[in-house]
């Protein structure tokens, strides 16, 4: 088996729900205001699933675009990874549903759960499969449909999240291009900072868990904020060192779109200029695993991300998890 085959992102795609909730809409739902939300998060609106939209449906739409741009058929995909905490149902995996919808009959398929860091965890896994020669083309989707698990009575969390999907096709690239380094991290001792209390095997759904609103996201915002700023800076610097680069050499940074203040604090410490940082949180809020692939897709469409650019990717999420990657586009 061949070793150390360089791997990179060949193409991207995205899919966003048609529904939209603005900060002004939220003023009619909870005790909040547009000014309060914008000042503390940078979010102005977010996309929300309506009708028969689903995580697997959004994933498939994004995947079709990415495959077309890569010039590949679904039969040429060896593996499908769907990074999500909100599959259509507990069983089967969202990845298997996407595999069927695409007709990707040669692909293995599985879901990956790492909170908002899911896309970067999936990127790390996909690259290692290609590096080793075990896979030639991998379809990686970051998708989350958080609106059904957001407590719309909790103004501290319901203002943050939105729904969406981003997909990338990974494959072999020329030496010196693609993913130069990536790393995954976790700290399960901080699990209670961002979690859903009920719905698993230890607390299955009952009248009591439903009435107690135990199936919605709970978050200790201040603690997650402090954690995020530190790990985003430390992890991107560590991965840059692994790749033989420094933050000053980055052309662009694609951070997780969770909170504009977190992004600004981290970028200040990294000494990055505002025009070097990819941001779309004002339009979509926190789309969890979809955030980074969607912002990458938009950067390509807008001409911000060009061949040869050195770009850093960094995220954090429930677990707690975090991760980073350095890519030569």
SULKAGI-V369512 format. One record per helix or strand of 2 or more residues. SS is the DSSP state (h for helix, s for strand). FROM is the first residue (numbers start at 0). LEN is the number of residues. If there is no record, write none. Layout:
{{SS FROM LEN} {SS FROM LEN}}
//
This chain:
{{s 6 9} {s 18 4} {h 22 4} {h 33 8} {s 44 4} {h 54 16} {h 73 3} {s 78 5} {h 93 9} {s 107 5} {h 114 18} {s 137 8} {h 145 4} {h 154 4} {s 162 10} {s 177 9} {h 187 6} {s 193 3} {h 206 5} {s 216 3} {h 220 22} {h 246 3} {s 251 4} {h 259 11} {h 273 3} {h 280 4} {h 289 12} {s 309 8} {s 320 8}}
//
